[in-house]
Amino acid sequence: MAKIDFMDQFLDLRSKANDFLSQYEPLALVLAPLFALFCARLVHSVLSLIHEKGVKNSIIEFGMASVKLVPGVRSYIENEKKKVVDQMLSGSSKREGWRAELPDLGLNEGVLRELEDAKAKDVTWQGKCSGTVYIAGNEYEGHFDLINKAYSMFSHTNPLHQDVFKSVAKFEAEVVAMTAALLGSKEKASGGQVCGNMTSGGTESILLAVKSSRDYMRAKKGITKPEMIIAESAHSAYDKAAQYFNIKVRRVPVNKDFLADVKGIKLCINRNTIMIIGSAPGFPHGLVDPIEELGQLADSYGICLHVDLCLGGFVLPFARKLGYPITPFDFSVKGVTSISTDVHKYGLGPKGTSVVLYRNHEIRKHQFVAVTEWSGGLYISPTIAGSRAGGLIAGAWAAMMALGLNGYMENTRQIMEVSKKIQKGIEEISELFVIGKPDAMVIAFGSDLLDIFEVNDLMASKGWHLNALQRPNSACRNCLCRFATLAAGT
């Protein structure tokens, strides 16, 4: 009886539904659910964008996308991009006179004269280039000459062949160990397993740290759609890593002090988050992010925290020893899983030398690539490059050994004093302001009254090559310029 009542109700409901829908065109009945699905998808996309980038940034992004729809705007932007790309491909000058084929007769020693002539046309960089060359003096004397000689002695070596070039393998291990000791490996809180490798620069160190973190979290948590959360001030190498390794980036605006916003980062953490980032200091503003708070956050969620010490790795440890109020930034902080630091910056090593460090071997093993089925035999490579320049490793080792603790301490003392002098000088110019409270050797400044790009151009005309920055804060002040003090003469 109950079954009959149910069927009657069902047939009655179907009849009413058919009567109601009969007033509409069949095509409308087909399109309506498709349109509803489209609207639902659109709302979901908008809400996801707002959740990821915030209301303000979402509005700005929508506005920019709308402007690009105006006839002529998109083509103008593409033309400007093409100009930039063409300039990057050709350098700052035209290609007239550039060689496209080998000379019929080799130049022998004459090639050195051509090198000298080309070098003479470069910009005079000594003392006036921000974030370009970190060693004072010239390559024919002092510390410069020393690392060049070290490179020359080992320019033929390749650490890929450790059985042949045991000396270079030793140098790399010692550079890594000495760098790790500066960054907390001797502290009990580090766990006593800090390890790593040398790389070609900060970008490669960051790429390896991101790749290792991705694979480690896949093994640990089964994450197959990885995401990482970075502050807007984090280096663009993280965007490169995201593109290379298919990782979604969630970028969080900095707080009012231009530091990584821990609360904002926490709001973005989800089941696909593999890592968060802290900078010490950040490239744009020279400010040390709250690494301890980020460490607590990473540890509580069981995710990785990479600290970018590419700029500060050979300054902050010594500044702390000199008594400057530097907040914790290294493996002594619980939650820090990897660190990158450049020897070729304030470590005063040759260009192309950096170190990537991991808290333990369990994380670092995901950096390696091992191929066992190749017909050429077993192939194991620890970094992105296969063959590497042993001369660079020898040069980095020579730089660290030549300077020693006392040399780095004295350099840092002078760097910090000059930084404070530059900061004070900028603060005394009423039209300018200093961004945040600089912690070390990078000073960023801007203006509410002047076009800071014109200031930068005038400085360039006087031989000063600073870094022009953008998007300093929510108040949309003028873009900034940035000083990075050179290492003291050695």
Contacts in CASP RR format, 6 or more apart in sequence:
PFRMAT RR
TARGET T0000
AUTHOR 0000-0000-0000
METHOD contacts of the structure
MODEL  1
MAKIDFMDQFLDLRSKANDFLSQYEPLALVLAPLFALFCARLVHSVLSLI
HEKGVKNSIIEFGMASVKLVPGVRSYIENEKKKVVDQMLSGSSKREGWRA
ELPDLGLNEGVLRELEDAKAKDVTWQGKCSGTVYIAGNEYEGHFDLINKA
YSMFSHTNPLHQDVFKSVAKFEAEVVAMTAALLGSKEKASGGQVCGNMTS
GGTESILLAVKSSRDYMRAKKGITKPEMIIAESAHSAYDKAAQYFNIKVR
RVPVNKDFLADVKGIKLCINRNTIMIIGSAPGFPHGLVDPIEELGQLADS
YGICLHVDLCLGGFVLPFARKLGYPITPFDFSVKGVTSISTDVHKYGLGP
KGTSVVLYRNHEIRKHQFVAVTEWSGGLYISPTIAGSRAGGLIAGAWAAM
MALGLNGYMENTRQIMEVSKKIQKGIEEISELFVIGKPDAMVIAFGSDLL
DIFEVNDLMASKGWHLNALQRPNSACRNCLCRFATLAAGT
21 29 0 8 1.000
46 58 0 8 1.000
49 58 0 8 1.000
49 61 0 8 1.000
50 58 0 8 1.000
52 250 0 8 1.000
52 268 0 8 1.000
53 61 0 8 1.000
53 251 0 8 1.000
56 474 0 8 1.000
57 253 0 8 1.000
67 73 0 8 1.000
68 74 0 8 1.000
68 77 0 8 1.000
107 114 0 8 1.000
123 129 0 8 1.000
123 463 0 8 1.000
123 465 0 8 1.000
124 463 0 8 1.000
125 132 0 8 1.000
125 133 0 8 1.000
125 465 0 8 1.000
126 133 0 8 1.000
126 136 0 8 1.000
126 137 0 8 1.000
126 138 0 8 1.000
127 136 0 8 1.000
127 486 0 8 1.000
128 463 0 8 1.000
128 464 0 8 1.000
128 465 0 8 1.000
129 465 0 8 1.000
130 464 0 8 1.000
130 465 0 8 1.000
130 466 0 8 1.000
130 467 0 8 1.000
130 482 0 8 1.000
130 483 0 8 1.000
130 484 0 8 1.000
131 345 0 8 1.000
131 467 0 8 1.000
131 484 0 8 1.000
132 465 0 8 1.000
133 486 0 8 1.000
134 344 0 8 1.000
134 345 0 8 1.000
134 346 0 8 1.000
134 347 0 8 1.000
134 348 0 8 1.000
134 486 0 8 1.000
134 487 0 8 1.000
135 143 0 8 1.000
135 144 0 8 1.000
135 348 0 8 1.000
135 349 0 8 1.000
135 486 0 8 1.000
135 487 0 8 1.000
135 489 0 8 1.000
135 490 0 8 1.000
136 486 0 8 1.000
136 487 0 8 1.000
136 488 0 8 1.000
136 489 0 8 1.000
136 490 0 8 1.000
137 144 0 8 1.000
137 489 0 8 1.000
138 144 0 8 1.000
139 145 0 8 1.000
139 148 0 8 1.000
142 490 0 8 1.000
143 348 0 8 1.000
143 399 0 8 1.000
143 402 0 8 1.000
143 403 0 8 1.000
143 489 0 8 1.000
143 490 0 8 1.000
146 398 0 8 1.000
146 399 0 8 1.000
146 402 0 8 1.000
147 348 0 8 1.000
147 349 0 8 1.000
147 350 0 8 1.000
147 395 0 8 1.000
147 396 0 8 1.000
147 398 0 8 1.000
147 399 0 8 1.000
147 402 0 8 1.000
148 350 0 8 1.000
150 391 0 8 1.000
150 394 0 8 1.000
150 395 0 8 1.000
150 397 0 8 1.000
150 398 0 8 1.000
150 399 0 8 1.000
151 350 0 8 1.000
151 391 0 8 1.000
151 392 0 8 1.000
151 394 0 8 1.000
151 395 0 8 1.000
152 391 0 8 1.000
153 391 0 8 1.000
153 394 0 8 1.000
154 165 0 8 1.000
154 167 0 8 1.000
154 168 0 8 1.000
154 390 0 8 1.000
154 391 0 8 1.000
154 393 0 8 1.000
154 394 0 8 1.000
154 395 0 8 1.000
155 389 0 8 1.000
155 390 0 8 1.000
155 391 0 8 1.000
157 165 0 8 1.000
157 167 0 8 1.000
157 168 0 8 1.000
157 389 0 8 1.000
157 390 0 8 1.000
157 391 0 8 1.000
157 394 0 8 1.000
158 165 0 8 1.000
158 168 0 8 1.000
158 387 0 8 1.000
158 388 0 8 1.000
158 389 0 8 1.000
158 390 0 8 1.000
159 165 0 8 1.000
159 168 0 8 1.000
159 169 0 8 1.000
159 172 0 8 1.000
159 388 0 8 1.000
159 390 0 8 1.000
159 393 0 8 1.000
160 381 0 8 1.000
160 386 0 8 1.000
160 387 0 8 1.000
160 388 0 8 1.000
162 168 0 8 1.000
162 169 0 8 1.000
165 390 0 8 1.000
167 394 0 8 1.000
168 390 0 8 1.000
168 391 0 8 1.000
168 393 0 8 1.000
168 394 0 8 1.000
171 390 0 8 1.000
171 393 0 8 1.000
171 394 0 8 1.000
171 396 0 8 1.000
171 397 0 8 1.000
172 197 0 8 1.000
172 198 0 8 1.000
172 393 0 8 1.000
172 397 0 8 1.000
174 397 0 8 1.000
175 198 0 8 1.000
175 343 0 8 1.000
175 353 0 8 1.000
175 355 0 8 1.000
175 393 0 8 1.000
175 396 0 8 1.000
175 397 0 8 1.000
175 400 0 8 1.000
176 195 0 8 1.000
176 196 0 8 1.000
176 197 0 8 1.000
176 198 0 8 1.000
176 355 0 8 1.000
176 357 0 8 1.000
177 185 0 8 1.000
178 400 0 8 1.000
179 313 0 8 1.000
179 341 0 8 1.000
179 343 0 8 1.000
179 355 0 8 1.000
179 357 0 8 1.000
179 400 0 8 1.000
180 194 0 8 1.000
180 195 0 8 1.000
180 196 0 8 1.000
180 331 0 8 1.000
180 357 0 8 1.000
182 313 0 8 1.000
182 314 0 8 1.000
182 317 0 8 1.000
182 330 0 8 1.000
183 194 0 8 1.000
183 309 0 8 1.000
183 313 0 8 1.000
183 317 0 8 1.000
183 330 0 8 1.000
183 331 0 8 1.000
183 339 0 8 1.000
183 341 0 8 1.000
183 357 0 8 1.000
184 190 0 8 1.000
184 194 0 8 1.000
184 330 0 8 1.000
184 331 0 8 1.000
184 332 0 8 1.000
185 192 0 8 1.000
185 194 0 8 1.000
185 331 0 8 1.000
185 357 0 8 1.000
187 330 0 8 1.000
187 331 0 8 1.000
187 332 0 8 1.000
189 331 0 8 1.000
189 332 0 8 1.000
189 333 0 8 1.000
189 334 0 8 1.000
190 331 0 8 1.000
190 332 0 8 1.000
190 359 0 8 1.000
191 331 0 8 1.000
191 359 0 8 1.000
191 360 0 8 1.000
193 359 0 8 1.000
193 360 0 8 1.000
193 361 0 8 1.000
194 331 0 8 1.000
194 357 0 8 1.000
194 358 0 8 1.000
194 359 0 8 1.000
194 360 0 8 1.000
195 357 0 8 1.000
195 358 0 8 1.000
195 360 0 8 1.000
195 361 0 8 1.000
195 364 0 8 1.000
196 355 0 8 1.000
196 356 0 8 1.000
196 357 0 8 1.000
196 358 0 8 1.000
196 364 0 8 1.000
197 208 0 8 1.000
197 355 0 8 1.000
197 356 0 8 1.000
197 367 0 8 1.000
197 382 0 8 1.000
197 383 0 8 1.000
198 343 0 8 1.000
198 353 0 8 1.000
198 354 0 8 1.000
198 355 0 8 1.000
198 383 0 8 1.000
198 388 0 8 1.000
198 392 0 8 1.000
198 393 0 8 1.000
198 396 0 8 1.000
199 205 0 8 1.000
199 208 0 8 1.000
199 354 0 8 1.000
199 355 0 8 1.000
199 356 0 8 1.000
199 383 0 8 1.000
199 384 0 8 1.000
200 352 0 8 1.000
200 353 0 8 1.000
200 354 0 8 1.000
200 383 0 8 1.000
200 384 0 8 1.000
200 385 0 8 1.000
200 388 0 8 1.000
200 392 0 8 1.000
201 310 0 8 1.000
201 342 0 8 1.000
201 344 0 8 1.000
201 352 0 8 1.000
201 353 0 8 1.000
201 354 0 8 1.000
202 237 0 8 1.000
202 310 0 8 1.000
202 340 0 8 1.000
202 342 0 8 1.000
202 354 0 8 1.000
203 237 0 8 1.000
203 240 0 8 1.000
204 354 0 8 1.000
204 356 0 8 1.000
204 383 0 8 1.000
204 384 0 8 1.000
204 385 0 8 1.000
205 310 0 8 1.000
205 340 0 8 1.000
205 341 0 8 1.000
205 342 0 8 1.000
205 354 0 8 1.000
205 355 0 8 1.000
205 356 0 8 1.000
206 235 0 8 1.000
206 237 0 8 1.000
206 238 0 8 1.000
206 241 0 8 1.000
206 306 0 8 1.000
206 308 0 8 1.000
206 310 0 8 1.000
206 340 0 8 1.000
206 356 0 8 1.000
207 237 0 8 1.000
207 240 0 8 1.000
207 241 0 8 1.000
207 244 0 8 1.000
207 245 0 8 1.000
207 384 0 8 1.000
208 356 0 8 1.000
208 367 0 8 1.000
208 383 0 8 1.000
208 384 0 8 1.000
209 306 0 8 1.000
209 338 0 8 1.000
209 339 0 8 1.000
209 340 0 8 1.000
209 356 0 8 1.000
209 358 0 8 1.000
210 228 0 8 1.000
210 238 0 8 1.000
210 241 0 8 1.000
210 242 0 8 1.000
210 245 0 8 1.000
210 247 0 8 1.000
210 275 0 8 1.000
210 306 0 8 1.000
211 241 0 8 1.000
211 244 0 8 1.000
211 245 0 8 1.000
211 366 0 8 1.000
211 367 0 8 1.000
212 338 0 8 1.000
212 358 0 8 1.000
212 363 0 8 1.000
212 364 0 8 1.000
212 366 0 8 1.000
212 367 0 8 1.000
213 228 0 8 1.000
213 274 0 8 1.000
213 275 0 8 1.000
213 304 0 8 1.000
213 306 0 8 1.000
213 337 0 8 1.000
213 338 0 8 1.000
213 363 0 8 1.000
213 366 0 8 1.000
214 226 0 8 1.000
214 245 0 8 1.000
214 247 0 8 1.000
214 274 0 8 1.000
214 275 0 8 1.000
214 366 0 8 1.000
215 366 0 8 1.000
216 304 0 8 1.000
216 362 0 8 1.000
216 363 0 8 1.000
216 366 0 8 1.000
217 223 0 8 1.000
217 226 0 8 1.000
217 274 0 8 1.000
217 275 0 8 1.000
217 303 0 8 1.000
217 304 0 8 1.000
218 224 0 8 1.000
218 226 0 8 1.000
218 274 0 8 1.000
219 366 0 8 1.000
223 271 0 8 1.000
223 272 0 8 1.000
223 274 0 8 1.000
225 248 0 8 1.000
225 272 0 8 1.000
226 245 0 8 1.000
226 246 0 8 1.000
226 247 0 8 1.000
226 248 0 8 1.000
226 272 0 8 1.000
226 274 0 8 1.000
227 247 0 8 1.000
227 248 0 8 1.000
227 249 0 8 1.000
227 250 0 8 1.000
227 270 0 8 1.000
227 272 0 8 1.000
227 273 0 8 1.000
227 274 0 8 1.000
228 238 0 8 1.000
228 242 0 8 1.000
228 247 0 8 1.000
228 248 0 8 1.000
228 249 0 8 1.000
228 250 0 8 1.000
228 273 0 8 1.000
228 274 0 8 1.000
228 275 0 8 1.000
228 276 0 8 1.000
228 277 0 8 1.000
229 249 0 8 1.000
229 250 0 8 1.000
229 251 0 8 1.000
229 252 0 8 1.000
229 265 0 8 1.000
229 268 0 8 1.000
229 269 0 8 1.000
229 273 0 8 1.000
229 275 0 8 1.000
229 276 0 8 1.000
229 277 0 8 1.000
230 238 0 8 1.000
230 249 0 8 1.000
230 250 0 8 1.000
230 251 0 8 1.000
230 252 0 8 1.000
230 276 0 8 1.000
230 277 0 8 1.000
231 251 0 8 1.000
231 252 0 8 1.000
231 253 0 8 1.000
231 254 0 8 1.000
231 259 0 8 1.000
231 260 0 8 1.000
231 261 0 8 1.000
231 265 0 8 1.000
231 277 0 8 1.000
231 278 0 8 1.000
231 279 0 8 1.000
231 289 0 8 1.000
232 251 0 8 1.000
232 252 0 8 1.000
232 253 0 8 1.000
232 254 0 8 1.000
232 471 0 8 1.000
233 254 0 8 1.000
233 258 0 8 1.000
233 260 0 8 1.000
233 279 0 8 1.000
233 282 0 8 1.000
233 283 0 8 1.000
233 284 0 8 1.000
233 285 0 8 1.000
233 287 0 8 1.000
234 251 0 8 1.000
234 260 0 8 1.000
234 277 0 8 1.000
234 278 0 8 1.000
234 279 0 8 1.000
234 282 0 8 1.000
234 308 0 8 1.000
235 279 0 8 1.000
235 282 0 8 1.000
235 283 0 8 1.000
235 308 0 8 1.000
235 310 0 8 1.000
238 249 0 8 1.000
238 277 0 8 1.000
239 249 0 8 1.000
241 247 0 8 1.000
242 248 0 8 1.000
242 249 0 8 1.000
247 274 0 8 1.000
248 272 0 8 1.000
250 268 0 8 1.000
252 260 0 8 1.000
252 261 0 8 1.000
252 264 0 8 1.000
252 265 0 8 1.000
252 268 0 8 1.000
253 261 0 8 1.000
253 474 0 8 1.000
254 260 0 8 1.000
254 261 0 8 1.000
254 473 0 8 1.000
255 261 0 8 1.000
256 473 0 8 1.000
257 287 0 8 1.000
257 436 0 8 1.000
257 437 0 8 1.000
258 285 0 8 1.000
258 287 0 8 1.000
258 435 0 8 1.000
258 436 0 8 1.000
258 472 0 8 1.000
258 473 0 8 1.000
259 287 0 8 1.000
259 288 0 8 1.000
259 289 0 8 1.000
259 290 0 8 1.000
260 277 0 8 1.000
260 278 0 8 1.000
260 279 0 8 1.000
260 289 0 8 1.000
260 290 0 8 1.000
260 294 0 8 1.000
262 290 0 8 1.000
262 293 0 8 1.000
262 294 0 8 1.000
262 297 0 8 1.000
265 276 0 8 1.000
265 294 0 8 1.000
265 297 0 8 1.000
266 297 0 8 1.000
269 276 0 8 1.000
269 297 0 8 1.000
269 301 0 8 1.000
269 303 0 8 1.000
273 301 0 8 1.000
273 303 0 8 1.000
274 303 0 8 1.000
274 304 0 8 1.000
275 298 0 8 1.000
275 303 0 8 1.000
275 304 0 8 1.000
275 305 0 8 1.000
275 306 0 8 1.000
275 337 0 8 1.000
276 294 0 8 1.000
276 297 0 8 1.000
276 298 0 8 1.000
276 303 0 8 1.000
276 304 0 8 1.000
276 305 0 8 1.000
276 306 0 8 1.000
277 305 0 8 1.000
277 306 0 8 1.000
277 307 0 8 1.000
277 308 0 8 1.000
278 289 0 8 1.000
278 291 0 8 1.000
278 294 0 8 1.000
278 305 0 8 1.000
278 306 0 8 1.000
278 307 0 8 1.000
278 308 0 8 1.000
279 287 0 8 1.000
279 288 0 8 1.000
279 289 0 8 1.000
279 307 0 8 1.000
279 308 0 8 1.000
280 288 0 8 1.000
280 289 0 8 1.000
280 291 0 8 1.000
280 307 0 8 1.000
280 308 0 8 1.000
280 309 0 8 1.000
280 312 0 8 1.000
280 313 0 8 1.000
280 316 0 8 1.000
280 329 0 8 1.000
281 287 0 8 1.000
281 288 0 8 1.000
281 311 0 8 1.000
281 312 0 8 1.000
281 316 0 8 1.000
281 438 0 8 1.000
281 439 0 8 1.000
281 440 0 8 1.000
281 442 0 8 1.000
282 288 0 8 1.000
282 289 0 8 1.000
282 308 0 8 1.000
282 311 0 8 1.000
282 442 0 8 1.000
283 310 0 8 1.000
283 311 0 8 1.000
283 442 0 8 1.000
284 444 0 8 1.000
284 469 0 8 1.000
284 480 0 8 1.000
284 482 0 8 1.000
285 435 0 8 1.000
285 436 0 8 1.000
285 438 0 8 1.000
285 442 0 8 1.000
285 444 0 8 1.000
285 469 0 8 1.000
285 472 0 8 1.000
285 480 0 8 1.000
285 482 0 8 1.000
286 311 0 8 1.000
286 438 0 8 1.000
286 439 0 8 1.000
286 440 0 8 1.000
286 441 0 8 1.000
286 442 0 8 1.000
286 443 0 8 1.000
286 444 0 8 1.000
286 482 0 8 1.000
287 435 0 8 1.000
287 436 0 8 1.000
287 437 0 8 1.000
287 438 0 8 1.000
287 439 0 8 1.000
288 316 0 8 1.000
288 326 0 8 1.000
288 327 0 8 1.000
288 329 0 8 1.000
288 439 0 8 1.000
288 440 0 8 1.000
290 327 0 8 1.000
291 305 0 8 1.000
291 307 0 8 1.000
291 327 0 8 1.000
291 328 0 8 1.000
291 329 0 8 1.000
291 333 0 8 1.000
291 336 0 8 1.000
292 327 0 8 1.000
292 328 0 8 1.000
292 333 0 8 1.000
294 305 0 8 1.000
295 305 0 8 1.000
295 333 0 8 1.000
295 334 0 8 1.000
295 335 0 8 1.000
295 336 0 8 1.000
296 334 0 8 1.000
296 335 0 8 1.000
297 305 0 8 1.000
298 304 0 8 1.000
298 305 0 8 1.000
298 335 0 8 1.000
298 336 0 8 1.000
298 337 0 8 1.000
299 334 0 8 1.000
299 335 0 8 1.000
304 337 0 8 1.000
304 338 0 8 1.000
304 363 0 8 1.000
305 335 0 8 1.000
305 336 0 8 1.000
305 337 0 8 1.000
305 338 0 8 1.000
306 336 0 8 1.000
306 337 0 8 1.000
306 338 0 8 1.000
306 339 0 8 1.000
306 340 0 8 1.000
307 329 0 8 1.000
307 330 0 8 1.000
307 333 0 8 1.000
307 336 0 8 1.000
307 338 0 8 1.000
307 339 0 8 1.000
307 340 0 8 1.000
308 340 0 8 1.000
309 316 0 8 1.000
309 329 0 8 1.000
309 330 0 8 1.000
309 339 0 8 1.000
309 340 0 8 1.000
309 341 0 8 1.000
310 340 0 8 1.000
310 341 0 8 1.000
310 342 0 8 1.000
310 345 0 8 1.000
310 354 0 8 1.000
311 342 0 8 1.000
311 345 0 8 1.000
311 346 0 8 1.000
311 440 0 8 1.000
311 441 0 8 1.000
311 442 0 8 1.000
311 484 0 8 1.000
312 341 0 8 1.000
312 345 0 8 1.000
312 346 0 8 1.000
312 440 0 8 1.000
312 441 0 8 1.000
313 341 0 8 1.000
313 342 0 8 1.000
313 346 0 8 1.000
313 347 0 8 1.000
314 341 0 8 1.000
314 342 0 8 1.000
314 343 0 8 1.000
314 345 0 8 1.000
314 346 0 8 1.000
314 347 0 8 1.000
314 348 0 8 1.000
314 408 0 8 1.000
315 346 0 8 1.000
315 412 0 8 1.000
315 415 0 8 1.000
315 416 0 8 1.000
315 440 0 8 1.000
315 441 0 8 1.000
316 326 0 8 1.000
316 329 0 8 1.000
316 439 0 8 1.000
316 440 0 8 1.000
317 330 0 8 1.000
318 408 0 8 1.000
318 409 0 8 1.000
318 411 0 8 1.000
318 412 0 8 1.000
319 326 0 8 1.000
319 412 0 8 1.000
319 416 0 8 1.000
319 440 0 8 1.000
320 326 0 8 1.000
321 409 0 8 1.000
322 409 0 8 1.000
322 412 0 8 1.000
322 413 0 8 1.000
322 416 0 8 1.000
324 416 0 8 1.000
324 440 0 8 1.000
326 439 0 8 1.000
326 440 0 8 1.000
327 439 0 8 1.000
330 336 0 8 1.000
330 339 0 8 1.000
331 339 0 8 1.000
331 357 0 8 1.000
331 359 0 8 1.000
335 359 0 8 1.000
336 359 0 8 1.000
337 358 0 8 1.000
337 359 0 8 1.000
337 363 0 8 1.000
338 356 0 8 1.000
338 357 0 8 1.000
338 358 0 8 1.000
338 359 0 8 1.000
338 363 0 8 1.000
339 356 0 8 1.000
339 357 0 8 1.000
340 354 0 8 1.000
340 355 0 8 1.000
340 356 0 8 1.000
340 357 0 8 1.000
341 354 0 8 1.000
341 355 0 8 1.000
341 357 0 8 1.000
342 353 0 8 1.000
342 354 0 8 1.000
342 355 0 8 1.000
343 349 0 8 1.000
343 353 0 8 1.000
343 354 0 8 1.000
343 355 0 8 1.000
343 396 0 8 1.000
343 399 0 8 1.000
343 400 0 8 1.000
344 350 0 8 1.000
344 351 0 8 1.000
344 352 0 8 1.000
344 353 0 8 1.000
344 354 0 8 1.000
344 396 0 8 1.000
346 411 0 8 1.000
346 412 0 8 1.000
346 415 0 8 1.000
346 441 0 8 1.000
346 487 0 8 1.000
347 399 0 8 1.000
347 400 0 8 1.000
347 403 0 8 1.000
347 408 0 8 1.000
347 487 0 8 1.000
348 399 0 8 1.000
348 403 0 8 1.000
348 411 0 8 1.000
348 487 0 8 1.000
348 490 0 8 1.000
349 395 0 8 1.000
349 396 0 8 1.000
349 399 0 8 1.000
349 400 0 8 1.000
350 391 0 8 1.000
350 392 0 8 1.000
350 395 0 8 1.000
350 396 0 8 1.000
350 399 0 8 1.000
352 392 0 8 1.000
353 392 0 8 1.000
353 393 0 8 1.000
353 395 0 8 1.000
353 396 0 8 1.000
356 367 0 8 1.000
358 364 0 8 1.000
358 367 0 8 1.000
367 382 0 8 1.000
367 383 0 8 1.000
368 380 0 8 1.000
368 381 0 8 1.000
368 382 0 8 1.000
369 379 0 8 1.000
369 380 0 8 1.000
369 381 0 8 1.000
370 378 0 8 1.000
370 379 0 8 1.000
370 380 0 8 1.000
371 378 0 8 1.000
371 379 0 8 1.000
371 380 0 8 1.000
372 378 0 8 1.000
403 411 0 8 1.000
403 490 0 8 1.000
407 490 0 8 1.000
410 488 0 8 1.000
411 487 0 8 1.000
411 488 0 8 1.000
411 489 0 8 1.000
411 490 0 8 1.000
414 488 0 8 1.000
415 440 0 8 1.000
415 441 0 8 1.000
415 485 0 8 1.000
415 487 0 8 1.000
415 488 0 8 1.000
416 440 0 8 1.000
416 441 0 8 1.000
418 485 0 8 1.000
419 438 0 8 1.000
419 440 0 8 1.000
419 441 0 8 1.000
419 442 0 8 1.000
419 443 0 8 1.000
419 485 0 8 1.000
422 443 0 8 1.000
422 483 0 8 1.000
422 485 0 8 1.000
423 434 0 8 1.000
423 438 0 8 1.000
423 443 0 8 1.000
426 432 0 8 1.000
426 434 0 8 1.000
426 443 0 8 1.000
426 445 0 8 1.000
427 433 0 8 1.000
427 434 0 8 1.000
431 447 0 8 1.000
431 449 0 8 1.000
431 450 0 8 1.000
432 445 0 8 1.000
432 446 0 8 1.000
432 447 0 8 1.000
432 450 0 8 1.000
433 445 0 8 1.000
433 446 0 8 1.000
433 447 0 8 1.000
433 448 0 8 1.000
434 443 0 8 1.000
434 444 0 8 1.000
434 445 0 8 1.000
435 444 0 8 1.000
435 445 0 8 1.000
435 446 0 8 1.000
435 472 0 8 1.000
435 480 0 8 1.000
436 444 0 8 1.000
438 444 0 8 1.000
441 484 0 8 1.000
441 485 0 8 1.000
442 482 0 8 1.000
442 483 0 8 1.000
442 484 0 8 1.000
442 485 0 8 1.000
443 482 0 8 1.000
443 483 0 8 1.000
444 469 0 8 1.000
444 472 0 8 1.000
444 480 0 8 1.000
444 481 0 8 1.000
444 482 0 8 1.000
444 483 0 8 1.000
445 452 0 8 1.000
445 480 0 8 1.000
445 481 0 8 1.000
445 482 0 8 1.000
445 483 0 8 1.000
446 452 0 8 1.000
446 472 0 8 1.000
446 477 0 8 1.000
446 478 0 8 1.000
446 479 0 8 1.000
446 480 0 8 1.000
446 481 0 8 1.000
447 455 0 8 1.000
447 477 0 8 1.000
447 478 0 8 1.000
448 477 0 8 1.000
448 478 0 8 1.000
450 478 0 8 1.000
451 478 0 8 1.000
452 468 0 8 1.000
452 478 0 8 1.000
452 479 0 8 1.000
452 480 0 8 1.000
452 481 0 8 1.000
453 468 0 8 1.000
453 478 0 8 1.000
453 479 0 8 1.000
455 481 0 8 1.000
456 466 0 8 1.000
456 468 0 8 1.000
456 481 0 8 1.000
459 466 0 8 1.000
459 481 0 8 1.000
460 466 0 8 1.000
466 481 0 8 1.000
466 482 0 8 1.000
466 483 0 8 1.000
467 481 0 8 1.000
467 482 0 8 1.000
467 484 0 8 1.000
468 479 0 8 1.000
468 480 0 8 1.000
468 481 0 8 1.000
468 482 0 8 1.000
469 479 0 8 1.000
469 480 0 8 1.000
469 481 0 8 1.000
469 482 0 8 1.000
470 479 0 8 1.000
470 480 0 8 1.000
471 479 0 8 1.000
472 478 0 8 1.000
472 479 0 8 1.000
472 480 0 8 1.000
END
